[in-house]
Amino acid sequence: MFHPLKLILMPVLLDYSLGLDDSIELTVSVGDSALMGCVFQSTEEKHVTKVDWMFSSGEHVKDNFVLFYYANISVPVGRFQNRARLVGDISHHDGSLLLQNVEEADQGTYTCEIRFEMESLVFKKAVVLHVLPEEPTELMVHVGDSTQMGCVFQSTEEKHVTRVDWMFSSGERAKEEIVLRYYPKLNASKGYPQNWGRFQNRVNLVGDISHNDGSIRLQGVKESDGGNYTCSIHLGNLTFRKTIVLHVILKEPRTLVTPAALIPEILGGNQLVTIVGIICATILLLPVLILIVKRTHRNKSSVTSTTLVRSLENTNKAHPEKHIYSSITTQEVIDEEESSGKPEATYMTMHPVRPSLRSAPPSGPLDNKSVGGMPKSEQAF
């Protein structure tokens, strides 16, 4: 009895060890979906009785159930209840798992176990899932620029994409427009995807379809391109969807803002031309005006200086001996005018300030005799 038991356990242990060594890695971003394959390749017809998916976030952490399949019923468990589902074809020994809306806490090792009817053989496969930060689902782009919108369906298995659709909607109630549609079989001969409407000749498929990549590039972005872009990657009955919100920003004008540009609606065309002409003429004539003002100021200064010099010369000529001579009125003449009541002529005697070079008259008092027959009152000293 010992030897049969040993023969039964050995294949089971052997299969487990082969399954542990056959682990693969998969990298996804937060919010995306991950397809973890678990397919048992066999030429024999085997009936799958049970499929279990377990999750472990570390080496010494207890495994948690993600999903189990038994008696044709698939049941997700725990925090994976609304995000995990069995998408493989059980009749073809395919127990692949689709995990949607991946979270940071989903990073770890996922182990699949497939059990067969009337056999002790257990197929086991491990997938190490790496979770990256969430890729932006909202993009900002300026008018006229180009932008790339990613849509990649991560899978450990080589799945054949049957169709890729990109749809656009400018609002919740707006009608959807076709941005791009790609059928690998139909487009194999043409070699390019099909697009229609206002997106024609502006959208290119840049993703690698063989790796489930349906990313596109939108060129010459217009203001009306702002809205929601939904990507759908179809793999037979399996569909992966992702929505990206595109915000379009108007470019700021690079030209200088002039007063004429600020009030085009207030002023009419003729008034605008007149104002611009006046401004231009003023700018052109400004140097001439400055030169004329300078010359005028210089001429005025010259005339003022000349007038001042001439005024001084005339003043000196009009009174050349004012500083030398003075008038003297004798007391006798004054008394005589007062007694007669008639004004008499007054004779002025000029006395130089400096003594004359000629011989001085003899000194001595003058007598009261008349000189030259003239009355005393008319004598001049």
C-alpha positions in Angstrom: 0.0 0.0 0.0 2.9 2.3 0.5 4.1 2.2 -3.1 0.8 3.1 -4.8 0.4 6.1 -2.5 3.8 7.2 -3.3 3.1 7.0 -7.0 0.0 9.1 -6.7 1.6 11.9 -4.7 4.7 12.2 -6.9 2.9 13.6 -10.0 1.0 16.1 -7.8 4.1 17.4 -6.2 5.9 17.4 -9.6 3.1 19.5 -11.2 3.1 22.0 -8.3 6.8 22.5 -8.6 6.6 23.1 -12.3 3.8 25.5 -11.9 5.7 27.6 -9.3 8.6 28.0 -11.7 6.4 29.0 -14.5 5.5 32.5 -13.2 5.3 35.6 -15.3 5.0 39.4 -14.6 2.5 41.9 -15.7 2.5 45.7 -15.2 -0.6 47.9 -15.3 -1.6 51.3 -14.1 -4.1 52.2 -11.5 -7.6 52.2 -13.0 -6.8 49.9 -15.9 -7.7 46.3 -16.4 -5.4 43.3 -16.3 -5.9 39.9 -18.0 -4.1 37.1 -16.1 -4.0 34.0 -18.2 -4.3 30.5 -16.8 -4.4 27.9 -19.6 -3.6 24.3 -19.4 -2.2 23.1 -22.7 -3.2 19.4 -23.4 -4.1 17.3 -26.3 -6.3 15.1 -24.2 -9.9 15.8 -23.4 -10.1 16.7 -19.8 -12.9 18.0 -17.8 -12.2 20.9 -15.4 -13.9 20.6 -12.1 -12.5 23.4 -10.1 -10.6 26.7 -10.6 -9.2 28.8 -7.7 -7.5 32.2 -7.8 -5.5 33.2 -4.8 -3.8 36.5 -3.9 -0.8 37.2 -1.7 0.8 40.7 -1.1 4.0 39.2 0.4 6.0 36.1 1.2 4.8 35.8 4.8 1.2 37.0 4.2 -1.7 34.6 4.2 -3.3 34.0 0.8 -6.7 35.4 0.1 -9.3 34.1 -2.3 -10.0 36.2 -5.3 -12.4 33.9 -7.2 -13.3 30.3 -7.3 -15.2 28.3 -9.9 -17.1 25.1 -9.1 -20.0 23.3 -10.7 -20.2 25.8 -13.5 -20.5 28.7 -11.1 -18.0 31.5 -10.8 -17.9 33.4 -7.5 -15.6 36.4 -6.8 -14.7 36.9 -3.2 -14.0 39.8 -0.8 -12.8 43.1 -2.1 -12.5 41.6 -5.6 -16.2 40.8 -5.7 -17.2 43.5 -8.2 -13.9 43.7 -10.1 -12.9 40.1 -10.9 -14.5 37.7 -13.3 -13.5 34.4 -15.0 -13.2 35.1 -18.7 -11.5 31.9 -20.0 -13.2 29.1 -21.8 -13.4 26.3 -19.3 -14.1 23.7 -21.9 -10.7 24.5 -23.4 -8.9 24.3 -20.0 -8.8 28.1 -19.8 -9.3 29.7 -16.4 -8.0 33.2 -17.2 -9.0 36.0 -14.8 -9.9 39.6 -15.7 -9.2 42.2 -12.9 -10.8 45.6 -13.7 -10.2 49.0 -12.1 -6.9 47.9 -10.7 -5.9 49.5 -7.3 -2.5 50.1 -5.7 -3.4 47.4 -3.1 -3.8 44.9 -5.9 0.0 44.6 -6.4 1.2 41.2 -5.5 1.2 37.6 -6.6 -1.9 35.9 -8.1 -1.9 32.1 -8.2 -4.2 30.0 -10.4 -5.1 26.3 -9.7 -7.0 24.1 -12.1 -8.2 20.7 -11.1 -9.5 18.0 -13.4 -12.2 15.4 -12.9 -11.0 11.9 -11.8 -7.4 13.1 -11.7 -5.1 14.2 -8.9 -3.2 16.4 -11.3 -3.4 20.1 -10.3 -2.2 22.8 -12.8 -0.8 25.8 -11.1 0.4 29.1 -12.5 1.5 32.4 -10.8 1.3 35.9 -12.1 3.2 38.8 -10.4 1.2 42.0 -10.8 3.0 45.4 -10.7 0.8 48.5 -10.3 2.0 51.9 -11.5 0.4 55.3 -10.6 -2.7 56.2 -12.5 -2.2 57.6 -16.0 -3.9 60.9 -16.6 -7.4 60.4 -17.9 -7.7 64.2 -18.6 -5.5 65.9 -21.1 -4.8 69.6 -21.7 -3.8 70.6 -25.2 -3.6 74.0 -27.0 -5.3 74.7 -30.3 -3.2 73.6 -33.2 -1.1 71.2 -31.2 -1.1 67.4 -31.3 -1.9 64.9 -28.5 -1.6 61.2 -28.0 -4.4 59.2 -26.2 -3.3 55.8 -24.9 -5.4 52.7 -24.8 -3.5 49.5 -23.9 -5.1 46.3 -22.7 -2.5 44.5 -20.5 -2.6 40.7 -20.7 -0.2 37.8 -20.0 -1.6 35.9 -22.9 -1.4 36.6 -26.6 -4.9 37.6 -27.5 -6.0 38.4 -31.0 -7.7 41.8 -31.2 -10.8 41.6 -33.3 -11.7 45.3 -33.3 -10.7 48.7 -32.0 -13.2 51.6 -31.8 -12.7 55.2 -30.8 -15.8 57.3 -30.2 -16.2 61.0 -29.4 -18.9 62.9 -27.4 -18.9 66.6 -26.6 -21.3 66.2 -23.7 -23.5 63.8 -21.8 -26.5 64.1 -24.1 -24.5 64.8 -27.3 -24.5 62.2 -30.1 -21.4 60.1 -30.4 -19.2 60.5 -33.4 -16.8 57.9 -34.9 -13.2 59.0 -34.5 -11.5 55.7 -35.7 -12.5 52.2 -36.4 -10.0 49.3 -37.0 -10.7 45.8 -38.0 -7.5 43.8 -38.2 -8.9 41.3 -40.7 -10.5 43.9 -43.0 -7.7 46.4 -42.7 -4.9 43.9 -43.3 -5.0 44.5 -47.0 -5.3 48.3 -46.7 -2.9 48.7 -43.9 -4.6 51.6 -42.2 -7.6 52.2 -39.9 -10.7 54.0 -41.1 -11.9 57.4 -39.8 -14.7 59.6 -40.9 -16.1 63.1 -40.6 -14.2 66.0 -39.2 -11.5 63.6 -37.7 -10.6 62.4 -41.2 -6.9 62.7 -42.0 -6.2 64.0 -38.4 -6.2 60.7 -36.4 -3.6 58.0 -36.7 -3.4 54.6 -35.0 0.0 54.6 -33.3 -0.4 51.6 -30.9 0.8 48.0 -31.6 -2.3 46.0 -32.1 -0.3 42.7 -31.7 0.3 43.8 -28.1 -3.3 45.0 -27.5 -2.3 48.6 -27.9 -5.0 50.8 -29.6 -3.5 54.2 -28.8 -4.2 57.1 -31.3 -2.7 60.5 -32.1 -4.9 63.5 -32.8 -3.2 66.2 -34.9 -4.2 69.8 -35.5 -6.4 70.0 -32.4 -9.4 72.3 -32.8 -11.5 74.1 -30.2 -14.4 71.8 -31.1 -12.4 68.7 -30.3 -12.8 69.1 -26.6 -14.8 66.3 -25.0 -14.8 62.6 -24.1 -12.9 60.0 -26.1 -13.8 56.4 -25.4 -11.6 53.6 -26.6 -12.9 50.0 -26.9 -10.6 47.0 -27.6 -12.4 43.9 -28.5 -10.9 40.4 -28.0 -13.7 38.1 -29.2 -16.3 38.3 -26.5 -14.0 40.3 -24.2 -14.0 44.1 -24.3 -11.7 46.6 -22.6 -12.9 50.2 -22.4 -11.2 53.4 -21.4 -12.4 57.0 -21.5 -10.1 60.1 -21.8 -11.3 63.7 -21.3 -9.7 66.2 -23.6 -9.6 69.9 -22.7 -8.7 72.4 -25.4 -7.0 75.6 -24.5 -7.0 78.7 -26.8 -3.5 80.1 -27.5 -2.9 83.6 -26.3 -2.1 86.1 -29.1 1.6 86.9 -29.4 1.1 90.3 -31.1 1.3 93.5 -29.2 -2.1 94.9 -28.1 -2.6 98.5 -29.5 -5.4 100.9 -28.6 -6.8 100.5 -32.1 -7.0 96.7 -31.5 -8.7 97.2 -28.1 -11.6 99.2 -29.5 -12.4 97.9 -33.0 -16.1 97.8 -32.3 -16.4 101.3 -30.9 -14.7 103.2 -33.7 -15.7 102.9 -37.3 -13.3 102.0 -40.1 -12.7 105.6 -41.3 -12.2 106.9 -37.8 -9.7 104.2 -37.1 -7.7 105.0 -40.2 -7.8 108.7 -39.3 -6.5 108.1 -35.8 -3.7 105.9 -37.0 -2.8 108.5 -39.6 -2.6 111.2 -37.0 -0.5 109.2 -34.7 1.9 108.3 -37.6 2.2 111.9 -38.7 2.9 113.1 -35.2 5.6 110.6 -34.8 7.2 111.6 -38.1 6.9 115.4 -37.5 8.0 115.3 -33.9 11.8 115.7 -34.7 11.0 118.7 -37.0 8.9 120.4 -34.4 11.7 119.9 -31.8 14.3 121.4 -34.2 12.1 124.5 -34.9 11.5 125.1 -31.2 15.2 125.0 -30.5 16.0 127.5 -33.3 13.3 129.8 -32.2 14.6 129.8 -28.7 18.1 130.4 -29.9 17.0 133.4 -32.1 15.0 135.0 -29.2 18.0 134.8 -27.0 20.2 136.5 -29.6 17.7 139.3 -30.1 17.3 139.9 -26.4 21.1 140.1 -25.9 21.5 142.6 -28.9 18.7 144.8 -27.6 20.2 145.0 -24.1 23.6 146.0 -25.5 22.1 148.7 -27.6 19.9 150.1 -24.8 23.0 150.4 -22.6 24.9 152.3 -25.4 22.0 154.7 -26.0 21.8 155.4 -22.3 25.4 156.3 -22.1 25.2 158.5 -25.2 22.2 160.4 -23.9 23.9 161.4 -20.7 27.6 161.5 -21.4 28.4 164.3 -18.9 25.9 163.5 -16.2 28.7 162.2 -14.0 30.8 165.3 -14.7 28.5 168.3 -14.6 25.7 169.6 -12.4 23.4 172.6 -12.5 23.5 175.4 -10.0 20.7 178.0 -9.5 21.8 181.1 -7.6 19.8 182.4 -4.7 19.6 185.8 -6.3 17.8 184.6 -9.3 15.3 182.8 -7.2 14.7 185.9 -5.1 14.3 188.1 -8.2 11.8 185.7 -9.7 9.8 185.7 -6.6 9.7 189.6 -6.5 8.8 190.1 -10.1 6.5 187.3 -10.4 7.9 186.5 -13.9 10.1 183.6 -14.5 13.4 184.6 -15.8 15.8 182.6 -17.8 18.3 180.7 -15.8 21.8 180.4 -17.0 23.7 177.3 -16.1 27.3 177.4 -15.4 29.3 174.2 -16.0 31.9 173.5 -13.4 34.2 170.6 -14.2 34.8 168.2 -11.4 38.5 168.1 -12.2 40.5 171.3 -12.4 41.2 172.6 -15.9 44.7 172.5 -17.3 44.4 176.1 -18.3 45.6 179.0 -15.9 43.1 179.7 -13.2 41.5 183.2 -13.0 42.8 185.5 -10.4 41.4 184.7 -7.1 39.6 187.4 -5.2 36.1 188.5 -4.6 34.2 189.9 -7.5 32.9 193.4 -7.3 29.4 194.4 -7.9 30.1 196.2 -11.1 28.5 195.1 -14.2 30.4 193.0 -16.5 30.0 193.6 -20.2 27.1 195.9 -19.6 24.9 193.2 -18.2 23.0 193.7 -15.0 24.2 191.9 -12.0 21.3 189.6 -12.0 22.3 188.5 -15.5 25.9 188.1 -14.9 27.2 184.6 -15.0 30.0 183.4 -13.0 
